Amino acid sequence: MRPGDLDSSRLVREAHKAQAARPTGVVGRETTGVTRAVRSALPVIHNLRLDNVTWAAIAAAMSEQGLSQSDGSPLTASRLTAIVSQVERQLRRPEGSAAARRRRADVAQFGSRVPASSTHPSIVAMQSPGLPDAPTEEVLRRAALAELHSMLRKE
């Protein structure tokens, strides 16, 4: 095999193997377990905050249950708020990414794998009689190229 060539079936097999070996959590590495605990207790933390319980009191209660910072010191209010913000951001991120992806016309939607051979115009016409023609991949590429040429054209 030449450098730069990939065995696609081996790539798929090894990618699935690597994915199965990864931890099931949202983050790749957790040193103390505080993030995992905050993620699972987030609704309870929000309810405590609605009951006007301070961040310091929540952090102290979590420390009483054995959670600590990476250096072994008790969890502080500022560290707890940072972790809560991080977890909330992680929970929001997939929603934003999916919405941005849905807005793009040049990207296939999740779960809509289309074999390359099925994008041929004759096959598309056979599969969707009576429906308005959707732009094919080639049409989208040509439109993008035309737009690029118009931007680069000297006037």
C-alpha positions as CSV (number, residue, x, y, z in Angstrom):
1,M,0.0,0.0,0.0
2,R,1.3,3.4,-0.9
3,P,1.4,6.2,1.6
4,G,-1.9,8.0,1.5
5,D,-3.9,5.0,0.4
6,L,-6.4,3.6,2.8
7,D,-8.1,0.3,3.0
8,S,-11.7,1.5,3.5
9,S,-13.1,-1.7,5.0
10,R,-10.2,-1.9,7.5
11,L,-10.8,1.8,8.3
12,V,-14.4,1.1,9.1
13,R,-13.6,-2.0,11.1
14,E,-10.9,-0.2,13.2
15,A,-13.0,3.0,13.7
16,H,-15.9,0.9,15.1
17,K,-13.4,-1.0,17.3
18,A,-11.9,2.3,18.6
19,Q,-15.4,3.7,19.2
20,A,-16.4,0.7,21.2
21,A,-13.3,1.0,23.4
22,R,-14.0,4.7,24.2
23,P,-15.8,5.6,27.5
24,T,-19.5,6.1,27.1
25,G,-19.5,9.5,28.8
26,V,-19.6,12.8,27.0
27,V,-16.0,13.6,27.8
28,G,-13.0,11.5,27.0
29,R,-11.2,11.6,30.4
30,E,-12.5,12.4,33.8
31,T,-9.9,12.5,36.6
32,T,-12.1,12.9,39.8
33,G,-15.6,12.0,38.7
34,V,-17.0,15.4,39.6
35,T,-18.1,16.2,36.1
36,R,-19.9,12.9,35.8
37,A,-21.6,13.5,39.2
38,V,-22.6,17.0,38.2
39,R,-24.0,15.7,34.9
40,S,-26.1,13.1,36.6
41,A,-27.2,15.5,39.4
42,L,-27.8,18.6,37.2
43,P,-31.6,18.6,37.7
44,V,-31.2,18.3,41.4
45,I,-28.6,21.2,41.4
46,H,-31.0,23.3,39.4
47,N,-33.8,22.6,41.9
48,L,-31.6,23.5,44.8
49,R,-30.7,26.8,43.1
50,L,-34.5,27.4,42.6
51,D,-34.8,26.9,46.4
52,N,-32.2,29.6,46.9
53,V,-29.5,27.2,48.1
54,T,-26.1,28.8,47.5
55,W,-23.4,27.4,45.2
56,A,-21.1,27.2,48.3
57,A,-23.7,25.0,50.2
58,I,-24.1,22.7,47.2
59,A,-20.4,22.4,46.8
60,A,-20.0,21.6,50.5
61,A,-22.7,19.0,50.4
62,M,-21.1,17.3,47.4
63,S,-17.7,17.4,49.1
64,E,-19.3,15.7,52.1
65,Q,-20.3,12.9,49.8
66,G,-16.7,12.4,48.8
67,L,-16.3,14.5,45.7
68,S,-13.1,16.6,45.6
69,Q,-11.0,18.6,43.2
70,S,-8.1,16.9,41.3
71,D,-5.7,18.0,44.0
72,G,-7.9,16.4,46.8
73,S,-9.1,19.6,48.2
74,P,-12.9,20.1,48.8
75,L,-15.0,21.3,45.9
76,T,-15.4,25.1,45.8
77,A,-18.4,27.1,44.7
78,S,-16.4,28.6,41.8
79,R,-15.3,25.2,40.6
80,L,-18.8,23.8,40.9
81,T,-20.2,26.7,38.8
82,A,-17.5,26.2,36.2
83,I,-18.3,22.5,35.9
84,V,-22.1,23.2,35.8
85,S,-21.5,25.7,33.0
86,Q,-19.3,23.2,31.1
87,V,-21.9,20.4,31.4
88,E,-24.7,22.7,30.3
89,R,-22.6,23.8,27.3
90,Q,-21.9,20.2,26.4
91,L,-25.7,19.4,26.5
92,R,-26.5,22.4,24.3
93,R,-23.8,21.8,21.7
94,P,-25.4,18.9,19.8
95,E,-28.6,20.8,19.4
96,G,-26.8,23.8,17.9
97,S,-24.7,21.6,15.6
98,A,-27.7,19.7,14.4
99,A,-29.7,22.9,13.7
100,A,-26.8,24.3,11.7
101,R,-26.5,21.1,9.8
102,R,-30.2,21.0,8.9
103,R,-29.9,24.6,7.5
104,R,-27.2,23.5,5.0
105,A,-28.5,22.4,1.7
106,D,-25.2,20.8,0.7
107,V,-25.0,18.3,3.6
108,A,-27.0,15.2,3.9
109,Q,-29.1,14.8,7.0
110,F,-28.3,12.2,9.6
111,G,-29.8,8.8,8.9
112,S,-30.2,9.5,5.2
113,R,-27.4,7.6,3.7
114,V,-27.6,7.6,-0.1
115,P,-25.5,5.3,-2.2
116,A,-23.4,7.2,-4.7
117,S,-25.1,5.3,-7.6
118,S,-28.5,6.6,-6.6
119,T,-27.7,10.2,-7.3
120,H,-27.5,9.6,-11.0
121,P,-30.3,11.7,-12.7
122,S,-31.9,8.7,-14.4
123,I,-32.2,6.9,-11.1
124,V,-33.4,9.9,-9.2
125,A,-36.1,10.4,-11.9
126,M,-37.2,6.8,-11.5
127,Q,-37.3,7.0,-7.7
128,S,-39.4,10.1,-7.4
129,P,-42.0,10.4,-10.2
130,G,-44.2,13.5,-9.9
131,L,-42.0,15.2,-7.2
132,P,-40.2,18.4,-8.0
133,D,-36.5,17.8,-8.9
134,A,-34.2,18.3,-6.0
135,P,-30.8,19.6,-6.8
136,T,-28.3,16.9,-7.4
137,E,-24.8,16.8,-5.9
138,E,-23.4,17.9,-9.3
139,V,-25.7,20.8,-9.5
140,L,-24.8,22.0,-6.0
141,R,-21.1,21.7,-6.9
142,R,-21.4,23.6,-10.1
143,A,-23.4,26.3,-8.4
144,A,-20.7,26.7,-5.7
145,L,-18.0,26.7,-8.4
146,A,-19.9,29.4,-10.4
147,E,-20.2,31.5,-7.2
148,L,-16.5,31.1,-6.5
149,H,-15.7,32.2,-10.1
150,S,-17.9,35.2,-9.8
151,M,-16.1,36.3,-6.6
152,L,-12.7,35.8,-8.2
153,R,-13.6,37.5,-11.4
154,K,-11.9,40.9,-11.8
155,E,-14.3,43.7,-12.6
